[in-house]
Amino acid sequence: MSETAMRVRALIDLAALRANVRALRARAPQSQLMAVVKADGYGHGAIRCARAARQAGAAWVGTATPQEALALRAAGDTGPLMCWLWTPGGPWREAVEADIDCSVSGLWALEEVCAAARAAGRTARIQLKIDTGLGRNGCTPDDWEQLIAAARAAEDAGTVRVTGIWSHFACADEPGHPSIQAQLAVFRDAVAYAERQGIRPEVRHIANSPATLTLPEAHFDLVRTGIAMYGISPDPVLGSPADLGLRPVMTLTATLASVKRVPGGHGVSYGHRYVTPGETTLALVPVGYADGIPRAGSGTGPVLVGGKWRTVAGRVAMDQFVVDLGGDSAEAGEEAVLFGPGDRGEPTAEDWARATGTIAYEVVTRISARVPRVYVGEDEHQDDEHQDADTGAIHERG
């Protein structure tokens, strides 16, 4: 299928991703960088994005689930790789045999990974997670001594190697929030206690994308960059992507499926929540919530058609939505740009987030598997055309 014939496509600019990784590395020059590619690379494609991030100097790759990590190994990724969202009975042995760092937050997980290591006949690589205040996964400070003692015993037995100690911020995207320094204090105490007990981690890490961008004292040995790697600001309060030296990686476009003139008073889409105010032109964009377009964008979602911003007219359906072109004309086959970097005046993922009451993370991550990903910029030797070597800023392509 040719690109021009595609109903919809997500264009993924790997040159921009590599430049983002380099810009983020420059923010934490004394630390290694982990490229987080969970949720299929936040909707961008985990395997291709992990490869591009490695090319740009990402020492580590991170995933949420072990299945995601194992898929990367199957695709040929051989570098340091970590996954952290485990449930009882997970594929521990497969992860141990694939040399994947497994996160351990409690005794049950340590017991399961130790059993897997014995069955595999090799030492498991584990990273211990301390809950410093996010309240999700992680060992509580009250149980930390017990977990450290058990992990040290497992190390002495040759069953595991504790390669890391880590945690995760709750409010790093809110500079000055009191929880930030409180979590840092708990993290430092937890690391210090573990080291006094003989734990010698390769990496200590707590910084996510916003902490990488704004909190140098949290960088430690490793920073974990997720959303920022894809050129999206963790929060508008921190600045736009351009303010942060980043460029959005995904551009979502569709091909108009129908264009027609209708009279005033014509109902549009389910429930007729939109009725044309007068004679007008309606254009049909053949994507909907099955493709990941939020139904909450009904009547609010922005789209660039014919060089102008339009708004979704009526409800977003499963496979399609309508825009009212007013007095403008168009033809079937023309392009509609739902979001992109914004260089051509198109909406951004952040614009869709504002229009639908969510965050840009969700906008890109929810783009479904039935939307083809088209990759450009795979030749890393062309990156100098797009990146200033001194500042890491991304330049518009001409």
BALOBA-1460 file (C-alpha; in Angstrom, 3 decimals):
// residues 398
<rec num="1" residu="m" x="0.000" y="0.000" z="0.000"/>
<rec num="2" residu="s" x="1.436" y="3.389" z="-0.906"/>
<rec num="3" residu="e" x="1.645" y="6.065" z="1.749"/>
<rec num="4" residu="t" x="-0.722" y="8.321" z="-0.196"/>
<rec num="5" residu="a" x="-3.354" y="5.575" z="-0.295"/>
<rec num="6" residu="m" x="-3.390" y="5.063" z="3.440"/>
<rec num="7" residu="r" x="-6.650" y="5.732" z="5.247"/>
<rec num="8" residu="v" x="-4.612" y="6.866" z="8.227"/>
<rec num="9" residu="r" x="-0.983" y="6.717" z="9.248"/>
<rec num="10" residu="a" x="1.232" y="7.645" z="12.173"/>
<rec num="11" residu="l" x="4.483" y="9.029" z="10.835"/>
<rec num="12" residu="i" x="7.309" y="8.293" z="13.305"/>
<rec num="13" residu="d" x="10.396" y="10.485" z="12.931"/>
<rec num="14" residu="l" x="13.310" y="8.473" z="14.327"/>
<rec num="15" residu="a" x="15.793" y="11.265" z="13.619"/>
<rec num="16" residu="a" x="13.780" y="13.471" z="15.966"/>
<rec num="17" residu="l" x="13.751" y="10.706" z="18.569"/>
<rec num="18" residu="r" x="17.527" y="10.333" z="18.412"/>
<rec num="19" residu="a" x="17.953" y="14.090" z="18.733"/>
<rec num="20" residu="n" x="15.616" y="14.101" z="21.747"/>
<rec num="21" residu="v" x="17.685" y="11.368" z="23.400"/>
<rec num="22" residu="r" x="20.866" y="13.376" z="22.841"/>
<rec num="23" residu="a" x="19.234" y="16.518" z="24.225"/>
<rec num="24" residu="l" x="18.093" y="14.602" z="27.320"/>
<rec num="25" residu="r" x="21.530" y="13.071" z="27.806"/>
<rec num="26" residu="a" x="22.924" y="16.599" z="27.780"/>
<rec num="27" residu="r" x="20.578" y="17.453" z="30.677"/>
<rec num="28" residu="a" x="22.153" y="14.674" z="32.777"/>
<rec num="29" residu="p" x="25.709" y="14.406" z="31.467"/>
<rec num="30" residu="q" x="27.051" y="12.451" z="34.454"/>
<rec num="31" residu="s" x="24.284" y="9.837" z="34.318"/>
<rec num="32" residu="q" x="23.367" y="7.002" z="32.015"/>
<rec num="33" residu="l" x="20.023" y="7.246" z="30.230"/>
<rec num="34" residu="m" x="17.271" y="4.633" z="30.122"/>
<rec num="35" residu="a" x="14.955" y="4.869" z="27.128"/>
<rec num="36" residu="v" x="11.513" y="3.798" z="28.329"/>
<rec num="37" residu="v" x="9.593" y="2.017" z="25.565"/>
<rec num="38" residu="k" x="6.679" y="0.562" z="27.526"/>
<rec num="39" residu="a" x="3.213" y="0.455" z="25.907"/>
<rec num="40" residu="d" x="4.795" y="-0.144" z="22.479"/>
<rec num="41" residu="g" x="7.001" y="2.883" z="22.859"/>
<rec num="42" residu="y" x="4.131" y="5.108" z="24.016"/>
<rec num="43" residu="g" x="2.383" y="4.166" z="20.771"/>
<rec num="44" residu="h" x="5.414" y="4.893" z="18.584"/>
<rec num="45" residu="g" x="6.702" y="1.326" z="18.197"/>
<rec num="46" residu="a" x="8.927" y="-0.152" z="20.894"/>
<rec num="47" residu="i" x="11.396" y="-2.079" z="18.774"/>
<rec num="48" residu="r" x="12.222" y="0.680" z="16.294"/>
<rec num="49" residu="c" x="12.313" y="3.345" z="19.007"/>
<rec num="50" residu="a" x="14.546" y="1.260" z="21.277"/>
<rec num="51" residu="r" x="16.958" y="0.723" z="18.409"/>
<rec num="52" residu="a" x="17.042" y="4.443" z="17.584"/>
<rec num="53" residu="a" x="17.520" y="5.367" z="21.246"/>
<rec num="54" residu="r" x="20.437" y="2.951" z="21.558"/>
<rec num="55" residu="q" x="21.988" y="4.576" z="18.476"/>
<rec num="56" residu="a" x="21.730" y="7.948" z="20.215"/>
<rec num="57" residu="g" x="23.511" y="6.717" z="23.319"/>
<rec num="58" residu="a" x="20.813" y="5.279" z="25.567"/>
<rec num="59" residu="a" x="22.719" y="2.792" z="27.724"/>
<rec num="60" residu="w" x="19.553" y="1.162" z="29.066"/>
<rec num="61" residu="v" x="16.093" y="0.361" z="27.772"/>
<rec num="62" residu="g" x="13.118" y="-0.011" z="30.115"/>
<rec num="63" residu="t" x="9.687" y="-1.604" z="29.817"/>
<rec num="64" residu="a" x="6.775" y="-2.080" z="32.156"/>
<rec num="65" residu="t" x="5.969" y="-5.741" z="31.542"/>
<rec num="66" residu="p" x="8.291" y="-8.715" z="31.126"/>
<rec num="67" residu="q" x="6.510" y="-9.607" z="27.887"/>
<rec num="68" residu="e" x="7.563" y="-6.243" z="26.458"/>
<rec num="69" residu="a" x="11.156" y="-6.857" z="27.515"/>
<rec num="70" residu="l" x="11.202" y="-10.376" z="26.103"/>
<rec num="71" residu="a" x="9.887" y="-9.064" z="22.769"/>
<rec num="72" residu="l" x="12.823" y="-6.663" z="22.600"/>
<rec num="73" residu="r" x="15.265" y="-9.489" z="23.260"/>
<rec num="74" residu="a" x="13.576" y="-11.567" z="20.547"/>
<rec num="75" residu="a" x="14.027" y="-8.627" z="18.166"/>
<rec num="76" residu="g" x="17.760" y="-8.560" z="18.830"/>
<rec num="77" residu="d" x="18.251" y="-6.009" z="21.611"/>
<rec num="78" residu="t" x="21.232" y="-7.187" z="23.658"/>
<rec num="79" residu="g" x="21.978" y="-4.200" z="25.924"/>
<rec num="80" residu="p" x="20.999" y="-3.553" z="29.534"/>
<rec num="81" residu="l" x="17.234" y="-3.997" z="29.765"/>
<rec num="82" residu="m" x="14.889" y="-3.660" z="32.727"/>
<rec num="83" residu="c" x="11.210" y="-4.415" z="33.357"/>
<rec num="84" residu="w" x="9.256" y="-3.598" z="36.482"/>
<rec num="85" residu="l" x="5.587" y="-4.607" z="36.419"/>
<rec num="86" residu="w" x="5.440" y="-8.177" z="37.689"/>
<rec num="87" residu="t" x="2.612" y="-10.303" z="38.999"/>
<rec num="88" residu="p" x="2.854" y="-13.699" z="40.714"/>
<rec num="89" residu="g" x="3.525" y="-16.510" z="38.279"/>
<rec num="90" residu="g" x="5.120" y="-14.249" z="35.684"/>
<rec num="91" residu="p" x="7.764" y="-15.390" z="33.193"/>
<rec num="92" residu="w" x="10.621" y="-15.067" z="35.662"/>
<rec num="93" residu="r" x="12.724" y="-17.890" z="34.244"/>
<rec num="94" residu="e" x="12.453" y="-16.560" z="30.683"/>
<rec num="95" residu="a" x="13.514" y="-13.123" z="31.927"/>
<rec num="96" residu="v" x="16.448" y="-14.547" z="33.895"/>
<rec num="97" residu="e" x="17.606" y="-16.551" z="30.883"/>
<rec num="98" residu="a" x="17.307" y="-13.450" z="28.694"/>
<rec num="99" residu="d" x="19.529" y="-11.458" z="31.096"/>
<rec num="100" residu="i" x="16.751" y="-8.965" z="31.857"/>
<rec num="101" residu="d" x="16.912" y="-6.914" z="35.051"/>
<rec num="102" residu="c" x="13.786" y="-7.749" z="37.048"/>
<rec num="103" residu="s" x="12.353" y="-5.275" z="39.536"/>
<rec num="104" residu="v" x="11.636" y="-6.672" z="42.991"/>
<rec num="105" residu="s" x="9.338" y="-4.825" z="45.399"/>
<rec num="106" residu="g" x="8.649" y="-7.500" z="48.013"/>
<rec num="107" residu="l" x="9.552" y="-10.909" z="49.374"/>
<rec num="108" residu="w" x="7.101" y="-12.793" z="47.148"/>
<rec num="109" residu="a" x="8.837" y="-11.442" z="44.041"/>
<rec num="110" residu="l" x="12.289" y="-12.193" z="45.437"/>
<rec num="111" residu="e" x="11.221" y="-15.758" z="46.176"/>
<rec num="112" residu="e" x="9.864" y="-16.239" z="42.654"/>
<rec num="113" residu="v" x="12.919" y="-14.813" z="40.914"/>
<rec num="114" residu="c" x="15.218" y="-16.906" z="43.109"/>
<rec num="115" residu="a" x="13.288" y="-20.067" z="42.194"/>
<rec num="116" residu="a" x="13.559" y="-19.109" z="38.532"/>
<rec num="117" residu="a" x="17.296" y="-18.507" z="38.857"/>
<rec num="118" residu="r" x="17.840" y="-21.912" z="40.428"/>
<rec num="119" residu="a" x="15.763" y="-23.572" z="37.703"/>
<rec num="120" residu="a" x="17.717" y="-21.746" z="35.011"/>
<rec num="121" residu="g" x="21.042" y="-22.501" z="36.641"/>
<rec num="122" residu="r" x="22.187" y="-18.886" z="36.515"/>
<rec num="123" residu="t" x="22.279" y="-15.749" z="38.618"/>
<rec num="124" residu="a" x="19.309" y="-13.413" z="38.230"/>
<rec num="125" residu="r" x="19.806" y="-9.680" z="37.819"/>
<rec num="126" residu="i" x="17.369" y="-7.818" z="40.082"/>
<rec num="127" residu="q" x="16.694" y="-4.208" z="41.003"/>
<rec num="128" residu="l" x="15.089" y="-3.415" z="44.342"/>
<rec num="129" residu="k" x="12.351" y="-0.793" z="44.333"/>
<rec num="130" residu="i" x="11.616" y="1.358" z="47.361"/>
<rec num="131" residu="d" x="8.256" y="3.135" z="47.637"/>
<rec num="132" residu="t" x="9.418" y="6.625" z="48.548"/>
<rec num="133" residu="g" x="5.923" y="8.085" z="48.481"/>
<rec num="134" residu="l" x="4.205" y="7.405" z="45.155"/>
<rec num="135" residu="g" x="2.085" y="4.730" z="46.810"/>
<rec num="136" residu="r" x="2.096" y="2.299" z="43.905"/>
<rec num="137" residu="n" x="4.633" y="-0.504" z="43.568"/>
<rec num="138" residu="g" x="7.741" y="-0.674" z="45.712"/>
<rec num="139" residu="c" x="8.733" y="-1.913" z="49.143"/>
<rec num="140" residu="t" x="7.591" y="0.282" z="52.008"/>
<rec num="141" residu="p" x="10.325" y="1.809" z="54.180"/>
<rec num="142" residu="d" x="9.057" y="-0.279" z="57.106"/>
<rec num="143" residu="d" x="9.731" y="-3.509" z="55.161"/>
<rec num="144" residu="w" x="12.987" y="-2.362" z="53.526"/>
<rec num="145" residu="e" x="15.318" y="-3.903" z="56.117"/>
<rec num="146" residu="q" x="13.661" y="-7.299" z="55.701"/>
<rec num="147" residu="l" x="13.882" y="-7.137" z="51.895"/>
<rec num="148" residu="i" x="17.523" y="-6.057" z="52.003"/>
<rec num="149" residu="a" x="18.400" y="-8.895" z="54.374"/>
<rec num="150" residu="a" x="16.715" y="-11.432" z="52.111"/>
<rec num="151" residu="a" x="18.357" y="-9.994" z="49.005"/>
<rec num="152" residu="r" x="21.798" y="-10.088" z="50.663"/>
<rec num="153" residu="a" x="21.259" y="-13.720" z="51.599"/>
<rec num="154" residu="a" x="20.256" y="-14.506" z="48.007"/>
<rec num="155" residu="e" x="23.385" y="-12.723" z="46.765"/>
<rec num="156" residu="d" x="25.549" y="-14.727" z="49.153"/>
<rec num="157" residu="a" x="23.972" y="-17.888" z="47.768"/>
<rec num="158" residu="g" x="24.802" y="-16.781" z="44.225"/>
<rec num="159" residu="t" x="21.126" y="-16.776" z="43.267"/>
<rec num="160" residu="v" x="20.767" y="-13.073" z="42.477"/>
<rec num="161" residu="r" x="22.869" y="-10.014" z="41.806"/>
<rec num="162" residu="v" x="21.339" y="-6.734" z="43.015"/>
<rec num="163" residu="t" x="22.135" y="-4.463" z="40.082"/>
<rec num="164" residu="g" x="20.018" y="-1.477" z="41.048"/>
<rec num="165" residu="i" x="18.013" y="0.396" z="43.645"/>
<rec num="166" residu="w" x="15.285" y="2.629" z="42.317"/>
<rec num="167" residu="s" x="12.063" y="4.532" z="42.925"/>
<rec num="168" residu="h" x="9.611" y="6.803" z="41.142"/>
<rec num="169" residu="f" x="8.412" y="10.353" z="41.763"/>
<rec num="170" residu="a" x="4.776" y="11.286" z="42.288"/>
<rec num="171" residu="c" x="4.929" y="15.013" z="41.483"/>
<rec num="172" residu="a" x="8.171" y="15.731" z="39.623"/>
<rec num="173" residu="d" x="6.109" y="17.538" z="36.980"/>
<rec num="174" residu="e" x="5.132" y="20.095" z="39.637"/>
<rec num="175" residu="p" x="8.362" y="21.970" z="40.445"/>
<rec num="176" residu="g" x="8.562" y="22.891" z="44.109"/>
<rec num="177" residu="h" x="6.007" y="20.317" z="45.258"/>
<rec num="178" residu="p" x="6.970" y="19.315" z="48.825"/>
<rec num="179" residu="s" x="6.754" y="15.598" z="48.023"/>
<rec num="180" residu="i" x="9.795" y="15.860" z="45.732"/>
<rec num="181" residu="q" x="12.339" y="16.589" z="48.437"/>
<rec num="182" residu="a" x="10.547" y="14.234" z="50.828"/>
<rec num="183" residu="q" x="10.871" y="11.370" z="48.331"/>
<rec num="184" residu="l" x="14.502" y="12.195" z="47.650"/>
<rec num="185" residu="a" x="15.260" y="11.994" z="51.378"/>
<rec num="186" residu="v" x="13.586" y="8.576" z="51.683"/>
<rec num="187" residu="f" x="15.442" y="7.355" z="48.593"/>
<rec num="188" residu="r" x="18.840" y="8.487" z="49.863"/>
<rec num="189" residu="d" x="18.192" y="6.820" z="53.224"/>
<rec num="190" residu="a" x="17.114" y="3.572" z="51.550"/>
<rec num="191" residu="v" x="20.199" y="3.497" z="49.320"/>
<rec num="192" residu="a" x="22.509" y="4.296" z="52.218"/>
<rec num="193" residu="y" x="21.024" y="1.520" z="54.359"/>
<rec num="194" residu="a" x="21.321" y="-1.029" z="51.533"/>
<rec num="195" residu="e" x="24.933" y="-0.084" z="50.929"/>
<rec num="196" residu="r" x="25.750" y="-0.375" z="54.633"/>
<rec num="197" residu="q" x="24.421" y="-3.926" z="54.435"/>
<rec num="198" residu="g" x="26.770" y="-4.745" z="51.577"/>
<rec num="199" residu="i" x="24.553" y="-4.105" z="48.562"/>
<rec num="200" residu="r" x="26.636" y="-2.655" z="45.708"/>
<rec num="201" residu="p" x="24.210" y="-1.592" z="42.955"/>
<rec num="202" residu="e" x="25.416" y="-0.715" z="39.482"/>
<rec num="203" residu="v" x="22.767" y="1.993" z="39.210"/>
<rec num="204" residu="r" x="20.634" y="4.065" z="41.568"/>
<rec num="205" residu="h" x="17.751" y="5.877" z="39.881"/>
<rec num="206" residu="i" x="14.614" y="7.850" z="40.637"/>
<rec num="207" residu="a" x="14.456" y="10.538" z="37.906"/>
<rec num="208" residu="n" x="11.706" y="10.289" z="35.308"/>
<rec num="209" residu="s" x="11.327" y="12.700" z="32.359"/>
<rec num="210" residu="p" x="10.343" y="15.805" z="34.383"/>
<rec num="211" residu="a" x="13.043" y="15.167" z="36.980"/>
<rec num="212" residu="t" x="15.584" y="14.690" z="34.203"/>
<rec num="213" residu="l" x="14.607" y="18.100" z="32.841"/>
<rec num="214" residu="t" x="14.315" y="20.056" z="36.086"/>
<rec num="215" residu="l" x="15.953" y="18.286" z="39.032"/>
<rec num="216" residu="p" x="19.714" y="17.669" z="38.640"/>
<rec num="217" residu="e" x="20.080" y="16.485" z="42.245"/>
<rec num="218" residu="a" x="17.847" y="13.515" z="41.383"/>
<rec num="219" residu="h" x="19.893" y="12.244" z="38.444"/>
<rec num="220" residu="f" x="22.108" y="9.805" z="40.415"/>
<rec num="221" residu="d" x="23.576" y="7.082" z="38.135"/>
<rec num="222" residu="l" x="20.712" y="6.796" z="35.679"/>
<rec num="223" residu="v" x="17.737" y="8.813" z="34.417"/>
<rec num="224" residu="r" x="14.638" y="7.191" z="32.956"/>
<rec num="225" residu="t" x="13.164" y="9.170" z="30.078"/>
<rec num="226" residu="g" x="9.771" y="8.195" z="28.749"/>
<rec num="227" residu="i" x="7.458" y="10.816" z="27.307"/>
<rec num="228" residu="a" x="10.197" y="13.419" z="26.785"/>
<rec num="229" residu="m" x="12.077" y="11.026" z="24.509"/>
<rec num="230" residu="y" x="9.080" y="11.158" z="22.171"/>
<rec num="231" residu="g" x="9.248" y="14.945" z="22.078"/>
<rec num="232" residu="i" x="6.318" y="15.687" z="24.359"/>
<rec num="233" residu="s" x="6.583" y="17.921" z="27.402"/>
<rec num="234" residu="p" x="5.764" y="16.046" z="30.631"/>
<rec num="235" residu="d" x="3.563" y="19.002" z="31.576"/>
<rec num="236" residu="p" x="2.913" y="22.340" z="29.866"/>
<rec num="237" residu="v" x="3.985" y="24.098" z="33.074"/>
<rec num="238" residu="l" x="7.525" y="22.929" z="32.346"/>
<rec num="239" residu="g" x="7.440" y="24.497" z="28.885"/>
<rec num="240" residu="s" x="6.611" y="23.439" z="25.360"/>
<rec num="241" residu="p" x="8.682" y="20.791" z="23.577"/>
<rec num="242" residu="a" x="10.562" y="23.567" z="21.770"/>
<rec num="243" residu="d" x="11.264" y="25.292" z="25.104"/>
<rec num="244" residu="l" x="12.806" y="22.045" z="26.336"/>
<rec num="245" residu="g" x="14.861" y="21.406" z="23.188"/>
<rec num="246" residu="l" x="12.609" y="18.547" z="22.073"/>
<rec num="247" residu="r" x="10.636" y="17.744" z="18.939"/>
<rec num="248" residu="p" x="7.437" y="15.638" z="18.774"/>
<rec num="249" residu="v" x="8.139" y="12.342" z="17.046"/>
<rec num="250" residu="m" x="4.628" y="11.319" z="15.891"/>
<rec num="251" residu="t" x="2.495" y="12.971" z="13.223"/>
<rec num="252" residu="l" x="-0.989" y="11.529" z="12.735"/>
<rec num="253" residu="t" x="-2.644" y="12.092" z="9.359"/>
<rec num="254" residu="a" x="-5.669" y="10.741" z="7.521"/>
<rec num="255" residu="t" x="-7.051" y="10.886" z="3.988"/>
<rec num="256" residu="l" x="-10.446" y="12.529" z="3.498"/>
<rec num="257" residu="a" x="-12.919" y="9.827" z="2.510"/>
<rec num="258" residu="s" x="-15.800" y="12.057" z="1.433"/>
<rec num="259" residu="v" x="-16.541" y="15.723" z="0.810"/>
<rec num="260" residu="k" x="-20.074" y="16.988" z="0.127"/>
<rec num="261" residu="r" x="-22.270" y="20.067" z="0.219"/>
<rec num="262" residu="v" x="-25.233" y="19.924" z="2.550"/>
<rec num="263" residu="p" x="-28.004" y="22.421" z="3.358"/>
<rec num="264" residu="g" x="-28.461" y="24.292" z="6.608"/>
<rec num="265" residu="g" x="-30.183" y="22.334" z="9.349"/>
<rec num="266" residu="h" x="-28.447" y="19.073" z="8.390"/>
<rec num="267" residu="g" x="-27.693" y="16.808" z="11.347"/>
<rec num="268" residu="v" x="-24.178" y="15.389" z="11.620"/>
<rec num="269" residu="s" x="-23.171" y="12.039" z="13.158"/>
<rec num="270" residu="y" x="-24.895" y="10.111" z="15.942"/>
<rec num="271" residu="g" x="-27.428" y="11.953" z="18.026"/>
<rec num="272" residu="h" x="-27.292" y="15.042" z="15.786"/>
<rec num="273" residu="r" x="-25.325" y="16.894" z="18.458"/>
<rec num="274" residu="y" x="-24.167" y="19.123" z="15.643"/>
<rec num="275" residu="v" x="-26.540" y="20.664" z="13.099"/>
<rec num="276" residu="t" x="-25.182" y="22.757" z="10.244"/>
<rec num="277" residu="p" x="-25.986" y="26.449" z="10.757"/>
<rec num="278" residu="g" x="-26.309" y="27.029" z="7.021"/>
<rec num="279" residu="e" x="-25.321" y="25.528" z="3.680"/>
<rec num="280" residu="t" x="-21.825" y="24.180" z="4.090"/>
<rec num="281" residu="t" x="-19.258" y="21.570" z="3.102"/>
<rec num="282" residu="l" x="-18.697" y="18.504" z="5.262"/>
<rec num="283" residu="a" x="-15.537" y="16.415" z="5.071"/>
<rec num="284" residu="l" x="-15.350" y="12.869" z="6.401"/>
<rec num="285" residu="v" x="-12.158" y="11.891" z="8.235"/>
<rec num="286" residu="p" x="-12.029" y="8.072" z="8.277"/>
<rec num="287" residu="v" x="-10.677" y="7.523" z="11.782"/>
<rec num="288" residu="g" x="-12.456" y="7.097" z="15.080"/>
<rec num="289" residu="y" x="-12.212" y="5.781" z="18.578"/>
<rec num="290" residu="a" x="-11.236" y="2.310" z="17.321"/>
<rec num="291" residu="d" x="-8.105" y="4.027" z="15.995"/>
<rec num="292" residu="g" x="-7.532" y="5.763" z="19.319"/>
<rec num="293" residu="i" x="-9.204" y="9.093" z="18.597"/>
<rec num="294" residu="p" x="-10.864" y="10.079" z="21.889"/>
<rec num="295" residu="r" x="-14.653" y="10.082" z="21.772"/>
<rec num="296" residu="a" x="-14.275" y="12.960" z="24.208"/>
<rec num="297" residu="g" x="-13.036" y="14.925" z="21.194"/>
<rec num="298" residu="s" x="-16.598" y="15.112" z="19.887"/>
<rec num="299" residu="g" x="-17.230" y="18.764" z="19.150"/>
<rec num="300" residu="t" x="-13.800" y="19.808" z="20.449"/>
<rec num="301" residu="g" x="-10.984" y="17.940" z="18.681"/>
<rec num="302" residu="p" x="-8.809" y="20.075" z="16.365"/>
<rec num="303" residu="v" x="-7.865" y="19.008" z="12.820"/>
<rec num="304" residu="l" x="-5.914" y="20.783" z="10.077"/>
<rec num="305" residu="v" x="-7.668" y="20.561" z="6.694"/>
<rec num="306" residu="g" x="-6.821" y="22.776" z="3.770"/>
<rec num="307" residu="g" x="-4.356" y="24.777" z="5.826"/>
<rec num="308" residu="k" x="-6.943" y="25.758" z="8.459"/>
<rec num="309" residu="w" x="-7.838" y="24.455" z="11.897"/>
<rec num="310" residu="r" x="-11.216" y="22.760" z="11.983"/>
<rec num="311" residu="t" x="-13.088" y="21.214" z="14.869"/>
<rec num="312" residu="v" x="-14.738" y="17.804" z="14.987"/>
<rec num="313" residu="a" x="-18.407" y="18.364" z="14.100"/>
<rec num="314" residu="g" x="-20.663" y="16.137" z="16.170"/>
<rec num="315" residu="r" x="-19.667" y="12.845" z="17.688"/>
<rec num="316" residu="v" x="-16.534" y="10.854" z="17.033"/>
<rec num="317" residu="a" x="-17.723" y="7.408" z="15.919"/>
<rec num="318" residu="m" x="-15.849" y="4.122" z="15.978"/>
<rec num="319" residu="d" x="-14.274" y="4.567" z="12.551"/>
<rec num="320" residu="q" x="-14.882" y="8.142" z="11.442"/>
<rec num="321" residu="f" x="-15.747" y="11.719" z="12.264"/>
<rec num="322" residu="v" x="-16.821" y="14.813" z="10.347"/>
<rec num="323" residu="v" x="-15.448" y="18.332" z="10.097"/>
<rec num="324" residu="d" x="-17.398" y="21.328" z="8.822"/>
<rec num="325" residu="l" x="-15.348" y="23.229" z="6.243"/>
<rec num="326" residu="g" x="-17.753" y="26.166" z="6.142"/>
<rec num="327" residu="g" x="-17.271" y="28.086" z="2.911"/>
<rec num="328" residu="d" x="-14.082" y="26.226" z="1.977"/>
<rec num="329" residu="s" x="-13.833" y="23.424" z="-0.527"/>
<rec num="330" residu="a" x="-11.833" y="20.206" z="-0.518"/>
<rec num="331" residu="e" x="-11.742" y="16.903" z="-2.337"/>
<rec num="332" residu="a" x="-11.717" y="13.286" z="-1.252"/>
<rec num="333" residu="g" x="-8.120" y="12.145" z="-0.998"/>
<rec num="334" residu="e" x="-6.798" y="15.343" z="0.547"/>
<rec num="335" residu="e" x="-4.888" y="15.180" z="3.808"/>
<rec num="336" residu="a" x="-6.204" y="15.893" z="7.279"/>
<rec num="337" residu="v" x="-3.563" y="16.368" z="9.998"/>
<rec num="338" residu="l" x="-4.800" y="15.492" z="13.455"/>
<rec num="339" residu="f" x="-1.584" y="16.300" z="15.273"/>
<rec num="340" residu="g" x="2.140" y="16.684" z="14.752"/>
<rec num="341" residu="p" x="5.057" y="18.897" z="15.780"/>
<rec num="342" residu="g" x="3.084" y="22.039" z="14.916"/>
<rec num="343" residu="d" x="5.527" y="23.396" z="12.299"/>
<rec num="344" residu="r" x="2.879" y="23.560" z="9.585"/>
<rec num="345" residu="g" x="0.280" y="25.081" z="11.827"/>
<rec num="346" residu="e" x="-1.224" y="21.709" z="12.661"/>
<rec num="347" residu="p" x="-2.521" y="20.832" z="16.134"/>
<rec num="348" residu="t" x="-0.201" y="19.038" z="18.530"/>
<rec num="349" residu="a" x="-0.849" y="16.130" z="20.865"/>
<rec num="350" residu="e" x="-1.019" y="18.696" z="23.653"/>
<rec num="351" residu="d" x="-3.787" y="20.536" z="21.773"/>
<rec num="352" residu="w" x="-5.762" y="17.295" z="21.650"/>
<rec num="353" residu="a" x="-5.091" y="16.748" z="25.334"/>
<rec num="354" residu="r" x="-6.501" y="20.160" z="26.204"/>
<rec num="355" residu="a" x="-9.499" y="19.598" z="23.938"/>
<rec num="356" residu="t" x="-10.354" y="16.261" z="25.537"/>
<rec num="357" residu="g" x="-9.445" y="16.864" z="29.177"/>
<rec num="358" residu="t" x="-6.527" y="14.454" z="29.336"/>
<rec num="359" residu="i" x="-2.724" y="14.456" z="28.993"/>
<rec num="360" residu="a" x="-0.603" y="14.196" z="25.865"/>
<rec num="361" residu="y" x="0.806" y="10.867" z="27.119"/>
<rec num="362" residu="e" x="-2.628" y="9.319" z="26.612"/>
<rec num="363" residu="v" x="-3.190" y="10.938" z="23.226"/>
<rec num="364" residu="v" x="-0.191" y="9.282" z="21.592"/>
<rec num="365" residu="t" x="-0.248" y="6.036" z="23.563"/>
<rec num="366" residu="r" x="-3.865" y="5.233" z="22.711"/>
<rec num="367" residu="i" x="-3.337" y="5.326" z="18.919"/>
<rec num="368" residu="s" x="-4.331" y="1.760" z="18.131"/>
<rec num="369" residu="a" x="-2.550" y="-1.036" z="16.310"/>
<rec num="370" residu="r" x="-4.780" y="-0.690" z="13.248"/>
<rec num="371" residu="v" x="-3.088" y="2.635" z="12.480"/>
<rec num="372" residu="p" x="0.016" y="1.846" z="10.395"/>
<rec num="373" residu="r" x="3.281" y="3.276" z="11.689"/>
<rec num="374" residu="v" x="5.451" y="4.692" z="8.931"/>
<rec num="375" residu="y" x="9.066" y="5.262" z="9.971"/>
<rec num="376" residu="v" x="11.290" y="8.012" z="8.594"/>
<rec num="377" residu="g" x="14.736" y="9.204" z="9.597"/>
<rec num="378" residu="e" x="16.138" y="5.733" z="10.150"/>
<rec num="379" residu="d" x="19.539" y="6.734" z="8.724"/>
<rec num="380" residu="e" x="21.303" y="8.062" z="11.806"/>
<rec num="381" residu="h" x="24.070" y="9.557" z="9.637"/>
<rec num="382" residu="q" x="21.615" y="12.240" z="8.501"/>
<rec num="383" residu="d" x="21.024" y="13.491" z="12.033"/>
<rec num="384" residu="d" x="23.454" y="16.386" z="11.691"/>
<rec num="385" residu="e" x="20.999" y="17.976" z="9.267"/>
<rec num="386" residu="h" x="18.413" y="18.176" z="12.028"/>
<rec num="387" residu="q" x="20.354" y="18.803" z="15.231"/>
<rec num="388" residu="d" x="22.626" y="21.556" z="16.453"/>
<rec num="389" residu="a" x="25.674" y="19.757" z="17.801"/>
<rec num="390" residu="d" x="26.213" y="22.288" z="20.585"/>
<rec num="391" residu="t" x="22.722" y="22.819" z="21.966"/>
<rec num="392" residu="g" x="20.854" y="19.640" z="21.003"/>
<rec num="393" residu="a" x="18.020" y="21.831" z="19.673"/>
<rec num="394" residu="i" x="15.946" y="20.368" z="16.884"/>
<rec num="395" residu="h" x="15.695" y="22.405" z="13.686"/>
<rec num="396" residu="e" x="12.858" y="22.488" z="11.212"/>
<rec num="397" residu="r" x="13.425" y="20.434" z="8.128"/>
<rec num="398" residu="g" x="13.205" y="22.159" z="4.810"/>
